[in-house]
Amino acid sequence: DIVMTQSPDSLGVSLGERATINCKSSQSVFSSSNSKNYLAWYQHKAGQPPKLLFSWASNRNSGVPARFSGSGSGTDFTLTISSLQAEDVAVYYCQQYYDSPPTFGHGTRVDIK
Amino acid sequence: QVQMVQSGAEVKKPGSSVKIPCKVSGGTFRSYTISWVRQAPGQGLEWLGRIIPMVGTPNYARKVQGRVTITADESTNTAYMELRSLRSDDTAVYYCASVFSGSSFFEYWGQGTPVTVSS
C-alpha cells in the first residue's frame, strides 16, 4: 500500500497568517499517461463528514475559498491556506487514489494561535 | 447536487453484524463510485471498500476482507455496507462517500453512522 505521511501533526497559526501542510507519498502518484497527480485534500471538522478541497492535487472543488491552494507533483504535495480564518480550524487529510487501496495521511490539525 | 443519507447510530455486541444503508439522491446512481470510509476514535480515515453499481463487483480493503460486504440496490438508489464478526476495534464512525466516475477520491459524503461495539 502507498503510505502517506503528513507534516506537521498540528500547527497553530494566527488569524490572517499562512498555514502550510505537507504530504509525502511513499511512491509517486503521478501518471504520465494523463499527466495527473492522483492526490486529494480534505478538510474535516468535528461532527461533520470530511469535505473535499482538492482533487488531482490542485483542482479546487466547487465552493472552496480561493485562500486554499494545492500544489506539488510526484511524491511531494502542499496544502496552503494563505490567510487563516476562524472557520478553517479543522483536521486536514491528504489521500492518494493512484493505487488501490486508496490511503490517507494521518491528518494535520490546524488551530488558531 | 448529490445527497447521501445514512441511518442512525448503532450499538452492537462483539461477534454480531451491522448493516448500514446509504441512500443516494440527485445523481445517476449507477454511474457513481460509492465507497465506505471509517474513522475510529482519535484515529484517521480508513477506506474499507467500494462499488460501482453499473459494474457491480465490489473491491475491499485487505484489513476487512472476509468480514465486509458492500452492495448496491439500483431500484432504491441505496448502497449498503455490512460488517460481520464485530470487534471492539470496529467502533468508529462509518461514512459512505462517492464520486462520479471510476476515481477513488470522495466528493460527496454521507453524514456518518456511529457504530459502537461493546459487551
Boltz contact constraints between the chains, C-beta under 6 A:
constraints:
  - contact:
      token1: [A, 40]
      token2: [B, 105]
      max_distance: 6.0
  - contact:
      token1: [A, 49]
      token2: [B, 95]
      max_distance: 6.0
  - contact:
      token1: [A, 49]
      token2: [B, 109]
      max_distance: 6.0
  - contact:
      token1: [A, 49]
      token2: [B, 112]
      max_distance: 6.0
  - contact:
      token1: [A, 52]
      token2: [B, 107]
      max_distance: 6.0
  - contact:
      token1: [A, 55]
      token2: [B, 105]
      max_distance: 6.0
  - contact:
      token1: [A, 93]
      token2: [B, 45]
      max_distance: 6.0
  - contact:
      token1: [A, 97]
      token2: [B, 103]
      max_distance: 6.0
  - contact:
      token1: [A, 97]
      token2: [B, 104]
      max_distance: 6.0
  - contact:
      token1: [A, 97]
      token2: [B, 105]
      max_distance: 6.0
  - contact:
      token1: [A, 101]
      token2: [B, 47]
      max_distance: 6.0
  - contact:
      token1: [A, 101]
      token2: [B, 61]
      max_distance: 6.0
  - contact:
      token1: [A, 102]
      token2: [B, 47]
      max_distance: 6.0
  - contact:
      token1: [A, 102]
      token2: [B, 104]
      max_distance: 6.0
  - contact:
      token1: [A, 104]
      token2: [B, 44]
      max_distance: 6.0
  - contact:
      token1: [A, 104]
      token2: [B, 45]
      max_distance: 6.0
  - contact:
      token1: [A, 106]
      token2: [B, 44]
      max_distance: 6.0
  - contact:
      token1: [A, 107]
      token2: [B, 44]
      max_distance: 6.0
